Amino acid sequence: MDVDAVTPTATLVPASGPRLRRLAVIRLLRDPTGAVGTLFVALIVAMALGAPWLSPRPPEAIDVTQRLAPPSAEHWMGTDQLGRDVFSRLVYGTRIALLVSLPAVIAGAVLGMLLGLIAGYFGGWVETGLIWLFDVVRSFPALLFAIAIIALVGPSLFMIVLIMALTRFPSYGRLIRAQTLKIREEEFVTASQALGCSSLRVMLRHILPNAVAPLFIQAAMDVPVVITFEAGLSFLGLGVPPPTPSWGSILREGYTYVRATPWMILFGSGFLVVATLGFTFFAEALRDLFDVKIRNNGTT
C-alpha cells in the first residue's frame, strides 16, 4: 500500500496559494512599518544589483587631483583620501553587505534547522548533546572569536561568512527544537508514525513545514546583525581586504579624516542605518503578519 497516499498532511497554518500570498503582501504593505521596511530592503537590493549602472565611476578609480573633495555635482557624496568617488564605493559596498549577510544567515539557518529538528524529534541523549553544542558555541563572544580566527588565517569574504554562520546557528537550532517539541505531539504526526513513515519523512514532510515559519522571521532579524558585524570588522581592518569597498572600511577612512571630510562618516552611516532599519522593520512586519494568520486561523 502507498503510505504517502494515506499519510495525513495537516498543517497548523492555512495552506499557501496565490490568494493567500496576495493577502499577505497587502497586509505587509498596509502596515507602515512593513511598507517602510520593504521599501528600504528593495532599495538596498536594487543598489546591489544595479551597482554598475548606478555608480558614476568605478569604485576603485583613483584621482589624486580630487582628493578629499566635498560633495558636488561631479561627486555627489565627495571623495576619499585617494580621490575615489564615495557614492560609488558606498553603492558597491551594498554588494559586500549582502554577500556576507545573506549566505551567512542562510547557512546558519539551514544548519541550525537540521540540528534543532533532530534534537526536538529524537530527544534523549541526542537532544542533550546538541543542546550542549548550542550552549558551547553561544558561550564564545562572536567578535573575539572572529578576531582570533581572522588573525590566524587572514581576512577574506569567505571567512567572515563562515564565522557568522557558525556563531548564529545555535539560535536557529534552539528555535526549531522548541517548535519540534510542540509539533511532534500533534495527532497527524502520531498517525504518520503509526502508518510506518520513516523518521526522516516525518521530520521533513510533516514537522518541518509547520515549524519553519518562525525561522524566516529570525533570519530576517539577523540580516542587519550580520551587516553591522561585518562593518565592525571592516572598521577594525579585519573585514574584506582593500581596495574592495565595504561600509566599515569607508567609515574607518572617514574617521581618520573626520575633521576635514565629515561627509564620509555621514553618508557611510546613512547607508548602514537604512539597511539596518529596513531589514529590522521588514522582520517585525513579518512577525506581525504570521501572528495575524495564526490568530485568524484559530478563530475560524
Secondary structure per residue as TSV (DSSP state, phi and psi in degrees):
chain	resnum	aa	ss	phi	psi
A	1	M	-	360.0	141.2
A	2	D	-	-77.5	110.9
A	3	V	H	-64.2	-38.2
A	4	D	H	-63.4	-27.0
A	5	A	H	-71.0	-23.8
A	6	V	H	-117.3	-1.4
A	7	T	S	-72.6	130.6
A	8	P	-	-66.1	143.6
A	9	T	-	-129.6	36.6
A	10	A	-	-64.7	150.4
A	11	T	-	-125.7	161.9
A	12	L	S	-89.4	-11.2
A	13	V	S	-124.5	161.8
A	14	P	-	-58.4	148.7
A	15	A	-	-65.5	145.5
A	16	S	-	-78.2	155.6
A	17	G	-	-178.1	172.1
A	18	P	H	-56.9	-42.0
A	19	R	H	-67.0	-41.5
A	20	L	H	-64.9	-38.7
A	21	R	H	-66.1	-39.3
A	22	R	H	-64.0	-43.4
A	23	L	H	-62.8	-38.5
A	24	A	H	-64.5	-42.2
A	25	V	H	-65.2	-41.8
A	26	I	H	-62.3	-45.2
A	27	R	H	-63.1	-39.0
A	28	L	H	-64.0	-43.3
A	29	L	H	-79.5	-22.6
A	30	R	H	-73.3	-26.9
A	31	D	S	-75.1	123.2
A	32	P	H	-55.9	-41.3
A	33	T	H	-63.5	-43.9
A	34	G	H	-65.1	-39.1
A	35	A	H	-64.7	-45.3
A	36	V	H	-65.1	-44.1
A	37	G	H	-61.9	-43.8
A	38	T	H	-63.3	-40.2
A	39	L	H	-62.7	-46.8
A	40	F	H	-65.3	-42.5
A	41	V	H	-63.8	-43.2
A	42	A	H	-62.0	-38.2
A	43	L	H	-64.9	-43.7
A	44	I	H	-64.6	-45.2
A	45	V	H	-64.6	-40.5
A	46	A	H	-64.0	-39.7
A	47	M	H	-66.2	-38.9
A	48	A	H	-65.8	-42.7
A	49	L	H	-74.1	-34.9
A	50	G	T	-102.3	20.8
A	51	A	H	-54.5	-43.8
A	52	P	H	-62.7	-27.7
A	53	W	H	-92.8	-28.2
A	54	L	H	-83.1	-27.1
A	55	S	-	-80.7	125.4
A	56	P	S	-71.2	-20.5
A	57	R	S	-142.7	158.3
A	58	P	-	-59.9	139.4
A	59	P	T	-67.3	-19.0
A	60	E	T	-107.4	7.2
A	61	A	-	-72.5	124.7
A	62	I	-	-99.5	134.6
A	63	D	-	-141.8	92.9
A	64	V	G	-66.0	-19.9
A	65	T	G	-71.3	-17.6
A	66	Q	G	-108.9	24.5
A	67	R	T	-61.6	127.5
A	68	L	T	56.0	37.4
A	69	A	-	-74.5	142.9
A	70	P	-	-74.4	168.5
A	71	P	S	-56.9	137.7
A	72	S	-	-155.5	-179.1
A	73	A	S	-65.5	-28.0
A	74	E	S	-81.6	-41.1
A	75	H	S	-124.7	99.2
A	76	W	T	-58.9	-34.6
A	77	M	T	-120.4	23.7
A	78	G	-	80.3	-170.8
A	79	T	B	-129.4	165.0
A	80	D	-	-95.4	-166.2
A	81	Q	T	-68.1	-14.4
A	82	L	T	-106.7	6.2
A	83	G	-	81.2	13.5
A	84	R	-	-80.7	143.3
A	85	D	B	-69.9	120.4
A	86	V	H	-67.8	-40.2
A	87	F	H	-61.2	-44.3
A	88	S	H	-62.5	-40.3
A	89	R	H	-69.0	-36.4
A	90	L	H	-68.2	-39.3
A	91	V	H	-64.8	-45.0
A	92	Y	H	-69.1	-27.5
A	93	G	H	-64.0	-24.7
A	94	T	H	-59.9	-37.8
A	95	R	H	-62.6	-44.0
A	96	I	H	-62.3	-42.5
A	97	A	H	-59.1	-43.7
A	98	L	H	-77.3	-34.8
A	99	L	H	-67.8	-22.3
A	100	V	H	-90.3	-49.3
A	101	S	H	-70.9	-46.6
A	102	L	H	-66.1	-50.6
A	103	P	H	-61.9	-37.7
A	104	A	H	-65.0	-44.1
A	105	V	H	-67.6	-42.8
A	106	I	H	-64.3	-46.0
A	107	A	H	-63.8	-44.5
A	108	G	H	-64.1	-38.9
A	109	A	H	-67.9	-41.6
A	110	V	H	-65.1	-46.2
A	111	L	H	-63.2	-46.5
A	112	G	H	-64.5	-36.9
A	113	M	H	-62.2	-46.5
A	114	L	H	-65.6	-45.8
A	115	L	H	-68.5	-39.4
A	116	G	H	-66.3	-36.5
A	117	L	H	-64.3	-43.6
A	118	I	H	-65.4	-43.6
A	119	A	H	-63.2	-45.3
A	120	G	H	-72.1	-31.1
A	121	Y	H	-80.3	-45.7
A	122	F	H	-86.3	-32.6
A	123	G	-	63.4	-159.2
A	124	G	H	61.1	-142.9
A	125	W	H	-68.7	-26.7
A	126	V	H	-64.2	-46.3
A	127	E	H	-64.1	-43.4
A	128	T	H	-60.6	-44.1
A	129	G	H	-64.9	-40.6
A	130	L	H	-72.1	-36.7
A	131	I	H	-63.8	-39.5
A	132	W	H	-60.9	-40.7
A	133	L	H	-63.3	-44.5
A	134	F	H	-58.4	-45.6
A	135	D	H	-66.6	-38.2
A	136	V	H	-64.4	-45.8
A	137	V	H	-65.4	-40.8
A	138	R	H	-68.5	-21.3
A	139	S	H	-73.5	-18.7
A	140	F	S	-83.9	125.4
A	141	P	-	-61.2	126.4
A	142	A	H	-60.7	-41.2
A	143	L	H	-66.7	-45.2
A	144	L	H	-65.5	-38.0
A	145	F	H	-63.1	-42.8
A	146	A	H	-65.4	-43.0
A	147	I	H	-62.0	-42.2
A	148	A	H	-64.9	-45.1
A	149	I	H	-67.4	-44.6
A	150	I	H	-66.8	-33.9
A	151	A	H	-63.6	-29.2
A	152	L	H	-83.2	-43.1
A	153	V	H	-108.2	-10.9
A	154	G	-	92.0	154.2
A	155	P	-	-74.5	140.8
A	156	S	-	-162.9	158.6
A	157	L	H	-63.6	-43.7
A	158	F	H	-61.8	-41.6
A	159	M	H	-66.3	-38.5
A	160	I	H	-65.1	-42.2
A	161	V	H	-61.8	-44.8
A	162	L	H	-63.0	-44.2
A	163	I	H	-62.6	-44.6
A	164	M	H	-68.2	-36.8
A	165	A	H	-64.5	-41.3
A	166	L	H	-70.3	-29.2
A	167	T	H	-88.9	-13.2
A	168	R	H	-100.7	-20.9
A	169	F	H	-65.5	-28.8
A	170	P	H	-60.6	-34.7
A	171	S	H	-66.5	-37.9
A	172	Y	H	-68.6	-39.4
A	173	G	H	-61.6	-44.2
A	174	R	H	-66.3	-36.5
A	175	L	H	-65.4	-48.1
A	176	I	H	-68.6	-35.3
A	177	R	H	-60.0	-45.0
A	178	A	H	-63.1	-41.2
A	179	Q	H	-65.4	-40.5
A	180	T	H	-66.1	-40.5
A	181	L	H	-58.4	-35.2
A	182	K	H	-78.1	-42.6
A	183	I	H	-76.3	-29.9
A	184	R	T	-66.3	-14.6
A	185	E	T	-89.7	-2.4
A	186	E	S	-71.1	155.7
A	187	E	H	-65.0	-36.7
A	188	F	H	-68.8	-28.2
A	189	V	H	-72.1	-42.9
A	190	T	H	-61.7	-40.1
A	191	A	H	-65.9	-39.1
A	192	S	H	-62.6	-42.4
A	193	Q	H	-65.3	-39.1
A	194	A	H	-66.9	-29.0
A	195	L	T	-80.9	-0.5
A	196	G	T	93.4	13.4
A	197	C	-	-65.2	142.9
A	198	S	-	-70.0	159.8
A	199	S	H	-59.6	-39.3
A	200	L	H	-62.6	-43.2
A	201	R	H	-66.3	-40.0
A	202	V	H	-64.6	-43.1
A	203	M	I	-66.0	-44.9
A	204	L	I	-82.1	-33.0
A	205	R	I	-98.7	-22.2
A	206	H	I	-121.6	-33.6
A	207	I	I	-90.8	-50.3
A	208	L	H	-58.4	-45.9
A	209	P	H	-58.6	-28.2
A	210	N	H	-90.0	-10.8
A	211	A	H	-107.3	-10.3
A	212	V	S	-85.1	-17.5
A	213	A	H	-57.9	-48.6
A	214	P	H	-61.8	-23.9
A	215	L	H	-65.8	-39.9
A	216	F	H	-63.3	-39.8
A	217	I	H	-65.6	-45.7
A	218	Q	H	-62.3	-39.6
A	219	A	H	-64.4	-42.6
A	220	A	H	-62.8	-36.3
A	221	M	H	-70.7	-25.6
A	222	D	H	-83.3	-18.1
A	223	V	H	-58.8	-50.2
A	224	P	H	-64.6	-28.6
A	225	V	H	-62.8	-45.2
A	226	V	H	-69.7	-38.4
A	227	I	H	-60.0	-45.7
A	228	T	H	-65.8	-37.9
A	229	F	H	-63.9	-45.0
A	230	E	H	-63.9	-40.3
A	231	A	H	-63.4	-37.6
A	232	G	H	-65.2	-41.9
A	233	L	H	-64.4	-42.2
A	234	S	H	-65.3	-35.6
A	235	F	H	-62.5	-34.3
A	236	L	T	-82.8	-3.4
A	237	G	T	84.9	15.5
A	238	L	-	-113.5	10.0
A	239	G	S	-93.1	-140.2
A	240	V	S	-64.9	130.2
A	241	P	-	-62.3	144.3
A	242	P	T	-68.7	157.8
A	243	P	T	-91.3	15.4
A	244	T	S	-59.3	127.5
A	245	P	-	-73.7	131.3
A	246	S	-	-137.5	146.2
A	247	W	H	-58.1	-39.1
A	248	G	H	-66.5	-41.8
A	249	S	H	-68.2	-34.0
A	250	I	H	-65.8	-40.4
A	251	L	H	-65.2	-38.5
A	252	R	H	-63.6	-44.7
A	253	E	H	-65.3	-38.0
A	254	G	H	-66.9	-35.0
A	255	Y	H	-65.3	-35.3
A	256	T	H	-62.7	-35.5
A	257	Y	T	-115.6	33.9
A	258	V	T	-64.8	-31.5
A	259	R	T	-70.7	-35.0
A	260	A	T	-92.1	-31.4
A	261	T	-	-135.2	72.1
A	262	P	H	-68.5	-14.9
A	263	W	H	-67.1	-26.1
A	264	M	H	-65.7	-42.7
A	265	I	H	-66.5	-43.3
A	266	L	H	-63.1	-52.3
A	267	F	H	-73.2	-37.9
A	268	G	H	-62.5	-42.8
A	269	S	H	-66.1	-35.2
A	270	G	H	-62.1	-43.6
A	271	F	H	-61.6	-43.4
A	272	L	H	-65.3	-39.1
A	273	V	H	-66.5	-43.1
A	274	V	H	-61.2	-44.7
A	275	A	H	-64.4	-43.2
A	276	T	H	-65.2	-48.5
A	277	L	H	-65.3	-38.9
A	278	G	H	-60.3	-52.9
A	279	F	H	-69.8	-32.8
A	280	T	H	-66.6	-47.7
A	281	F	H	-62.9	-41.1
A	282	F	H	-62.3	-42.2
A	283	A	H	-66.6	-41.0
A	284	E	H	-64.2	-38.2
A	285	A	H	-66.7	-38.8
A	286	L	H	-61.7	-42.1
A	287	R	H	-61.1	-46.6
A	288	D	H	-63.9	-35.5
A	289	L	H	-64.6	-44.3
A	290	F	H	-67.8	-34.6
A	291	D	H	-62.9	-40.4
A	292	V	H	-65.1	-42.5
A	293	K	H	-63.2	-43.5
A	294	I	H	-66.7	-39.9
A	295	R	H	-65.8	-43.2
A	296	N	H	-64.6	-36.5
A	297	N	H	-66.3	-33.2
A	298	G	H	-77.2	-19.2
A	299	T	H	-99.2	-5.7
A	300	T	-	-97.5	360.0
